[in-house]
């Protein structure tokens, strides 16, 4: 549970960019952080290389809920692992 919010299903805890940022405590203070080299500079936030995902398992779709963005809302800027239960 987060604050006074109702309990969530485990699969919903990081569902969408807002909830993901809440779960990882990512705030506006992290804007413009270099996610590649920041591990050496500061242990706050960084990306690490993991196991590769086969191309056939990668889905590329338009973003969701951004109709206000006009033509950009139709661009395939959303990446996910196909058939993952963790993708909302």
N, C-alpha and C positions, 0 to 999 in steps of 0.2 A: 504494500500500500504506500502511496506517496501523499504525505500530508493528510488532509481530511478526505481525500478521494476514496471512492469505493474500491474494494479489492478488484484486481484485474486477473484475467487468466494469464498464465505464464507467457503464452505466445503473444500476448498483447503488450507486454512490458516495454518492448522496443519497436513497436509497430508505428512506422512513420517517423519523419525527421524530428518532430517535437518530442515525442516519447523517447526516442533514441538519445537525444541530447539530455533529457532529464535523467535517464538511466545511467549515462556516463558522466553526468555533471559537466557537460559542455555548455559554456556560457559565452556571452559576447566578449568576454575577456580572451577567449580563444580565437576570435576572428584574426585572420591573417597569420595564424601559426603555421610554420613550416613543418608539415607532418612527416617529412622524410628525415630531416636532420634534428628535429626538436628533442629526440630522445637523448642526444648527446648534450644538448644545451639545458634542457629542463625535463624532468620526468613526467610532466603534466599530461601530455597527449602526443601520441605518435602512431605511425603505422608500421607494421612489421610484415615481412613476406611470409605467406603461409603456403600450404600445399596448393599446387595449381589446380584449376578447374578446367575440365575439357571444354573446348569451344561448343560442342554439341549440347552441353548442359547450361549454357548461358543464354538468358533471354534478354532482349533489348526492346523496350516498349516506350510509348509516350508517358510522360509524367501524369500523375493523377491529381485532380482537384486544382488545376491551375488554368482554367479556361480564360481567366483574366489576362493571361500572357499572350493571347492572340495566336499567331503562327507558331510561336515558341512552344505553346502547349501541345502541339502535334508532333514536335520533334522527339525522336527516340533518345531521350536523355536519362532513362531509368534502366538500370542494369540489375539483374537478379539471377540467382541459380534456379533453373526450372524445377518445378514441383517441390520447392522447399516449403515446409509448413511455416517457416519464419518470415516469409514474404507476405506482406499484407496486400 
